Amino acid sequence: VQLQASGGGLVQAGGSLRLSCTASGSIFSMTAMAWYRQAPGKERELVARAISGGSTNYADSVNGRFTISRDNAKNTMSLQMNNLNPDDTAVYFCFAYDLSHHWGQGTLVTVSS
């Protein structure tokens, strides 16, 4: 399955963005879907994860501000990001796992102070 991320852009601190990830095929069998991000000069890090059973996990830095959701019927995943701050500036990647790793291309989020 191929993943296509979209929704990045430039936003002021305190603003919101919604990222979307569209899969080329069914995501029903995906054990987990997640968003990762990579800031300049830093390693890629897990931002949020949605497990097939319905549970979600968040990085401490985004907990309470970001919400991940997956729609198996539409083969999409989204990340609602609220109260953004400059530390959230990064390239965001969508990821899916079904015994194989599937990565989408990144979408750039830039938060200005």
PyMOL commands that set and color helices and strands:
alter all, ss='L'
color gray80, all
select helices_A, chain A and resi 86-88
alter helices_A, ss='H'
color red, helices_A
select strands_A, chain A and resi 3-6+9-12+17-23+32-38+45-51+56-58+66-71+76-81+90-97+101-103+107-112
alter strands_A, ss='S'
color yellow, strands_A
deselect
rebuild
show_as cartoon
